[in-house]
Amino acid sequence: MSIPRLKSYLSIFAAVLVLGQAVSALAAELPDFTQLVEQASPAVVNISTTQKLPDRKVSNQDIPDLEGLPPALREFLERGMPPQQRSPRGRQREAQSLGSGFIISPDGYILTNNHVIADADEIIVRLADRSELKAKLVGTDPRSDVALLKVEGKDLPVLKLGKSQDLKAGQWVVAIGSPFGFDHTVTQGIVSAVGRSLPNENYVPFIQTDVPINPGNSGGPLFNLAGEVVGINSQIYTRSGGFMGVSFAIPIDVAMDVSNQLKSGGKVSRGWLGVVIQEVSKDLAESFGLEKPAGALVAQIQEGGPAAKGGLQVGDVILSMNGQPIVMSADLPHLVGALKADAKANLEVIRDGKRKNVELTVGAIPEEGKELDALAKPGVERSSNRLGVAVADLSDEQKKAYDLKGGVVIKDVQEGPAALIGLQPGDVITHLNNQAIGSAKEFTEIAQALPKNRSVSMRVLRQGRASFITFKLAE
């Protein structure tokens, strides 16, 4: 072997050694979860529920005759049949769901998800030693997806609770639960983000992780490296139906506040402003004179609600509440929901391009929201050819139905900016270029004076729901 080739081999060998040492060093720095799992697992439980479902009535010809088949084959074939074909008419069947939970007190209080036990007639909790206990539902809160159970027991193993507010993206986290019914399955990952808002989940600032979560993990604990519970695994976003996606957990701070209220009063009280808000886009920020997109834009205010009583106005952009900045509009419901009724809220808003403080008293969120529902009725038409839309004054009945003092209803949409931004006949316009519209005549005058090549805002009410949209007029 030549000297140059030998030197080349020695160089490669040295590089491999260095790489191996680096990998070993990296492996040595990775966390070891064995002690955490050993200590925490006894307090993690499996939850199954039973619900009696009446079968739909079907005719005899719809029920296959499987009586002459061997039991094993009959059971196999029945699995693929609709429930109403598996048993005679009128008979009730039992539906079971599997989820997870964890014990938070030695006398048997257990936290889980609301959707795990929803509509259950019977709840069974299986402990780590395989013993099973019937659980009583203490209370549930669908808005946060938290449920509190109680089993009879004493000196039960409990989990140590941490502070989810201290979590940061990049931290290691561990989940223990019962995916697909496999008890005490352990998965790990990192915190991907905190304070996430999900559709129809306005009051929970979710913890987003890349921890593999599957059906059955719901309601189980999410731990930090100190073995403290920082969240309740609640849901996954995936296209496959499995863990190949992102998972979301309810912060334990939120869950314990809900738990304490359920234990003491059986229901949860949340703060409420009585407003409809929307995100501030780049164009909306420009139209309202903001340096950058931020805050929550007030698109609608409920009459007689806390916001109306406190002096908040449509078109206000809320930048902070009680000193907490509102970066995204979804930040506001999180902060408001964390307050109790009659609490004070100091809002910093942008109004007419100027900063202003609005102090108001937060109300209690109603059980059910009310939406406006009114039909546009004929009126005196006025048109603005510049926008390509024909409008009419609102009738007294319409103003009363929509709780408006002014505005115009769209009668017709022609070619032009109005059609491009999606306006429709029946839409009600209440504000244009940050100015309130009192009549069709005012609308036409404001429309004719709109600036060119600059974002202009318009407040539109459609089927009772208001939102701001923006557009630009070309030269």
C-alpha positions in Angstrom: 0.0 0.0 0.0 1.3 3.4 -0.9 2.1 6.0 1.7 -0.5 8.6 0.3 -3.3 5.9 0.3 -2.4 4.9 3.9 -2.5 8.5 5.0 -5.9 8.8 3.3 -7.3 5.8 5.2 -5.9 7.1 8.5 -7.6 10.4 7.9 -11.0 8.7 7.3 -10.5 6.5 10.3 -9.8 9.6 12.5 -12.8 11.4 11.2 -15.0 8.4 12.0 -13.7 8.3 15.5 -14.4 12.0 16.0 -17.9 11.5 14.6 -18.5 8.6 16.9 -17.4 10.6 19.9 -19.7 13.4 19.0 -22.7 11.1 18.6 -21.9 9.5 22.0 -21.6 12.9 23.6 -24.9 14.0 22.1 -26.6 10.8 23.2 -25.3 11.3 26.7 -27.0 14.8 26.8 -30.4 13.5 25.7 -32.9 13.2 28.6 -33.7 9.9 30.3 -37.4 9.6 31.1 -37.4 6.3 32.9 -37.5 7.8 36.5 -40.2 10.2 35.5 -42.4 7.4 34.0 -41.9 5.2 37.0 -43.0 7.9 39.4 -45.9 9.2 37.4 -47.5 6.2 35.8 -49.4 5.0 39.0 -51.5 8.1 38.9 -52.4 7.9 35.2 -55.7 6.1 34.6 -57.6 4.6 31.7 -61.2 5.8 31.2 -64.0 3.9 29.5 -67.6 5.0 29.2 -70.9 3.3 28.5 -73.8 4.9 26.7 -77.1 3.2 25.9 -78.1 4.0 22.3 -81.6 3.0 21.0 -81.4 1.3 17.6 -83.2 2.8 14.7 -86.2 0.8 13.6 -85.6 -1.3 10.5 -87.7 -3.9 8.6 -87.0 -7.6 9.0 -85.6 -7.9 5.5 -82.9 -5.3 6.5 -81.5 -7.7 9.2 -79.4 -10.5 7.8 -80.0 -14.0 9.1 -76.8 -15.0 10.8 -78.3 -17.4 13.3 -77.1 -20.6 11.6 -73.4 -19.4 11.5 -70.7 -20.3 14.0 -70.4 -17.8 16.8 -66.9 -16.6 15.8 -68.0 -16.0 12.2 -71.2 -14.3 13.2 -69.3 -11.9 15.5 -66.9 -11.1 12.7 -69.6 -10.3 10.2 -71.6 -8.2 12.7 -68.6 -5.9 13.2 -69.0 -4.6 9.7 -72.8 -4.0 10.0 -74.6 -0.8 11.0 -75.7 -0.9 14.7 -79.4 -1.2 13.8 -78.7 -4.5 11.9 -76.8 -6.2 14.7 -79.7 -6.6 17.1 -83.5 -6.8 17.0 -85.6 -3.7 16.8 -86.0 -1.6 20.0 -83.1 -3.3 21.7 -80.5 -1.0 23.3 -76.8 -1.3 22.7 -73.8 0.0 24.6 -71.3 2.3 23.1 -67.8 2.5 24.7 -65.1 5.1 24.3 -61.6 5.0 25.6 -59.6 7.8 27.0 -57.1 8.8 29.7 -57.0 10.8 32.9 -55.0 11.4 36.0 -55.5 11.6 39.7 -55.0 15.1 41.3 -55.9 14.3 44.9 -55.5 11.4 47.3 -59.3 11.2 47.8 -60.0 10.4 44.1 -60.5 13.6 42.1 -59.5 12.9 38.4 -59.0 15.3 35.5 -59.8 14.3 31.9 -61.4 15.8 28.7 -65.0 16.6 28.4 -65.2 14.8 25.0 -64.0 11.6 26.6 -67.0 11.3 29.0 -69.6 13.3 27.1 -73.1 11.8 27.2 -71.9 8.8 29.2 -74.3 6.8 31.3 -71.5 5.1 33.2 -67.8 6.0 33.6 -65.3 3.3 34.6 -61.8 4.2 35.7 -59.0 1.6 35.5 -56.0 2.2 37.8 -52.5 1.1 37.2 -53.0 -2.0 39.3 -55.8 -3.1 36.9 -58.5 -2.4 39.5 -61.6 -0.7 38.2 -63.8 1.9 39.9 -67.0 3.6 39.0 -66.6 7.3 38.7 -69.0 10.1 39.4 -69.1 13.2 37.1 -68.5 16.2 39.3 -68.7 18.7 36.5 -67.8 19.4 33.0 -66.9 22.5 30.9 -67.3 22.0 27.1 -65.7 25.4 26.3 -62.4 24.3 27.7 -62.9 20.5 27.1 -62.2 19.8 30.8 -64.1 17.3 33.0 -63.7 16.6 36.7 -64.4 13.0 38.0 -64.5 11.5 41.5 -63.9 7.9 42.5 -64.1 6.5 46.0 -60.7 6.0 47.5 -58.0 7.2 49.9 -54.3 7.6 49.8 -54.4 7.3 46.0 -51.2 8.2 44.0 -51.3 11.8 42.7 -49.3 13.8 40.2 -47.3 16.9 40.9 -48.7 19.9 39.1 -46.5 22.5 37.4 -47.1 25.9 35.9 -47.9 25.9 32.2 -47.3 29.7 32.1 -43.6 28.9 32.5 -43.4 26.7 29.4 -41.3 27.8 26.4 -41.1 26.5 22.9 -38.3 24.0 22.6 -38.7 22.4 26.0 -38.9 18.6 26.3 -42.3 17.2 27.2 -43.6 13.6 27.8 -47.1 12.2 27.5 -48.6 9.1 29.2 -51.9 7.7 28.2 -53.9 4.9 26.6 -53.7 5.3 22.8 -56.0 2.7 21.2 -56.5 1.2 24.7 -52.8 0.4 25.4 -52.5 1.6 29.0 -49.5 3.7 30.1 -48.0 4.2 26.7 -45.2 6.8 26.9 -44.4 9.3 24.1 -42.1 12.3 24.0 -41.3 15.4 22.0 -40.9 19.1 22.4 -43.1 22.1 22.9 -43.7 23.6 19.4 -45.5 26.7 20.5 -47.6 28.1 23.4 -50.7 30.2 23.4 -52.2 28.7 20.3 -55.8 29.4 19.3 -57.9 26.8 17.5 -61.1 27.2 15.6 -64.1 27.3 18.0 -61.8 27.2 21.0 -61.6 30.9 21.9 -60.9 30.5 25.6 -58.0 28.1 25.7 -54.4 29.1 24.9 -53.3 25.7 23.8 -49.9 24.2 24.1 -48.7 22.9 20.7 -46.3 19.9 20.7 -44.9 17.3 18.4 -45.5 14.6 20.9 -47.1 11.5 19.2 -50.8 11.6 20.3 -53.4 9.1 19.1 -57.1 8.3 20.0 -57.1 7.3 23.6 -54.5 9.8 24.7 -57.2 12.4 25.2 -57.4 13.5 28.8 -53.9 12.2 29.7 -51.2 14.3 31.3 -48.4 16.2 29.6 -45.2 16.4 31.7 -42.2 18.6 31.8 -38.8 17.1 32.6 -39.3 17.7 36.3 -42.2 15.3 36.2 -44.8 18.0 36.7 -48.1 18.1 34.8 -48.1 21.1 32.5 -51.1 20.2 30.3 -53.9 17.8 29.4 -53.6 16.2 26.0 -56.8 17.2 24.2 -56.6 16.9 20.4 -54.5 16.4 17.3 -54.5 18.0 13.9 -53.7 15.5 11.3 -54.7 14.4 7.8 -54.1 10.7 8.4 -56.2 10.4 11.6 -53.1 9.3 13.5 -50.2 11.1 15.2 -48.6 12.3 12.0 -49.5 15.9 12.7 -49.4 18.3 15.6 -50.9 17.8 19.0 -52.5 20.3 21.4 -52.8 20.3 25.2 -54.9 22.3 27.6 -52.6 24.3 29.9 -52.8 22.9 33.5 -53.2 26.4 34.8 -56.4 26.7 32.8 -57.6 23.2 33.7 -57.1 23.6 37.4 -59.0 26.9 37.4 -61.8 25.1 35.7 -61.5 22.2 38.1 -61.7 24.4 41.2 -64.8 26.1 39.9 -66.5 22.8 39.1 -65.7 21.5 42.5 -67.0 24.5 44.4 -70.0 25.5 42.3 -70.6 23.0 39.6 -70.1 25.5 36.7 -67.4 27.8 35.3 -67.6 31.6 35.2 -65.7 33.5 32.5 -65.3 37.1 31.7 -67.2 38.6 28.8 -67.0 41.9 26.9 -69.9 41.5 24.5 -67.9 42.2 21.3 -67.2 40.6 18.0 -63.5 41.1 17.0 -61.4 40.4 14.0 -57.7 40.2 13.0 -56.0 43.3 12.0 -54.5 42.7 8.5 -51.8 44.8 6.9 -54.4 46.7 4.9 -56.6 47.3 7.9 -53.6 48.5 9.9 -52.9 51.0 7.2 -56.5 52.2 7.0 -56.6 52.7 10.8 -53.2 54.5 11.0 -51.3 51.7 12.7 -47.6 51.2 12.2 -48.0 47.4 11.9 -50.7 44.8 12.1 -51.5 44.2 15.8 -54.4 44.1 18.2 -58.0 43.1 18.0 -60.4 45.2 15.8 -63.9 45.7 17.3 -66.3 44.9 14.5 -69.5 44.6 16.6 -70.7 45.5 20.1 -73.7 44.0 21.8 -76.2 46.5 23.1 -76.3 46.6 26.9 -73.1 44.5 27.2 -70.0 45.3 29.2 -68.2 46.9 26.2 -71.1 49.1 25.4 -71.5 50.2 29.0 -67.8 50.9 29.3 -67.6 53.2 26.2 -65.9 50.9 23.7 -66.8 51.7 20.2 -66.9 49.9 16.8 -63.7 50.5 15.0 -61.6 50.6 18.1 -58.4 48.5 17.9 -57.6 47.0 21.3 -53.8 46.9 21.7 -53.6 45.7 25.3 -55.6 44.7 28.3 -54.5 45.2 31.9 -51.0 45.7 30.5 -50.9 42.5 28.5 -50.3 43.2 24.8 -52.7 41.9 22.2 -50.5 40.8 19.4 -53.1 38.6 17.6 -56.9 39.1 18.0 -57.1 35.6 19.5 -55.1 36.9 22.5 -58.0 39.0 23.7 -60.5 36.1 24.5 -57.8 34.3 26.4 -57.2 37.3 28.7 -60.9 38.2 29.0 -61.9 34.6 29.7 -59.4 34.3 32.5 -61.2 37.1 34.4 -64.2 36.7 36.6 -67.4 38.6 36.3 -67.2 42.2 37.8 -63.5 42.3 37.4 -62.0 45.6 36.1 -60.3 45.7 32.7 -58.2 48.5 31.4 -58.0 48.5 27.6 -55.6 50.5 25.5 -57.2 51.2 22.2 -56.5 53.1 19.0 -59.5 55.4 18.1 -59.4 57.9 15.3 -55.7 57.4 15.0 -55.1 58.3 18.7 -54.3 56.1 21.7 -56.9 56.0 24.4 -57.6 54.1 27.6 -61.0 52.6 28.2 -61.8 51.1 31.7 -64.8 48.9 32.0 -66.2 46.1 34.2 -66.2 42.6 32.7 -69.5 40.7 32.7 -70.2 37.0 32.9 -70.4 35.1 29.6 -74.0 34.2 28.7 -75.0 30.6 28.3 -75.9 31.0 24.7 -75.2 33.8 22.3 -77.8 35.6 20.3 -77.4 36.4 16.6 -79.2 39.1 14.7 -81.5 37.9 12.0 -83.3 40.4 9.8 -84.2 40.7 6.1 -83.5 43.7 4.0 -86.6 45.5 2.9 -87.1 47.9 0.0 -86.1 51.6 0.6 -85.1 54.7 -1.4 -82.1 53.7 -3.6 -79.1 55.8 -4.0 -76.0 54.7 -5.9 -72.3 55.4 -6.0 -70.9 54.6 -9.4 -67.4 55.0 -8.1 -67.7 51.8 -6.0 -70.1 50.0 -8.3 -72.9 49.5 -5.7 -76.4 50.8 -5.3 -77.6 51.3 -1.7 -80.7 52.4 0.2 -81.5 53.9 3.5 -82.3 51.4 6.3 -85.9 51.3 7.3 -86.9 51.9 11.0 -87.6 48.1 11.3 -84.2 47.2 10.0 -82.4 49.7 12.3 -84.3 48.2 15.2 -83.6 44.6 14.1 -79.9 45.2 13.7 -79.7 47.6 16.6 -78.3 50.4 14.4 -78.7 54.2 14.4 -77.7 54.5 10.7 -76.2 52.6 7.8 -77.3 51.6 4.3 -78.3 48.3 2.7 -76.9 47.1 -0.6 -79.6 46.8 -3.3 -77.5 45.9 -6.2 -73.8 45.2 -7.0 -72.4 46.2 -10.4 -68.9 45.7 -11.9 -66.3 47.5 -9.8 -64.6 47.5 -6.4 -67.7 46.3 -4.6 -67.9 43.2 -6.7 -64.2 42.5 -6.4 -64.3 42.6 -2.5 -67.3 40.3 -2.5 -70.1 42.6 -1.4 -73.6 41.2 -1.9 -77.2 42.5 -2.0 -78.6 42.6 1.5 -75.3 43.5 3.1 -75.5 46.4 5.5 -72.7 49.0 5.4 -72.3 51.0 8.6 -68.8 52.6 8.3 -66.7 53.7 5.3 -63.2 55.0 5.6 -63.5 55.1 9.4 -66.6 57.3 9.2 -70.1 56.2 10.4 -72.7 56.1 7.6 -76.1 57.7 8.6 -77.8 57.6 5.2 -77.4 56.7 1.5 -76.6 60.3 0.8 -73.8 60.3 3.3 -72.5 57.1 1.9 -72.4 58.6 -1.6 -70.6 61.7 -0.4 -67.9 59.7 1.6 -67.5 57.3 -1.3 -66.8 60.2 -3.8 -64.1 61.6 -1.5 -62.2 58.3 -0.9 -58.4 58.5 -1.4 -56.7 56.6 -4.2 -54.1 53.9 -3.9 -54.5 53.6 -0.2 -56.2 51.0 1.9 -59.7 52.0 2.9 -61.8 50.1 5.5 -65.5 49.3 5.3 -67.6 47.8 8.0 -70.1 45.3 6.7 -73.0 43.5 8.5 -74.0 40.2 6.9 -76.6 37.9 8.5 -76.2 39.7 11.8 -72.4 39.4 11.9 -70.1 42.4 11.4 -66.6 42.5 10.0 -64.2 45.1 8.6 -62.9 44.6 5.0 -60.4 46.7 3.0 -60.0 47.8 -0.6 -58.1 50.2 -2.7 -59.3 52.5 -5.4 -57.0 52.8 -8.4 -56.2 56.1 -10.2 
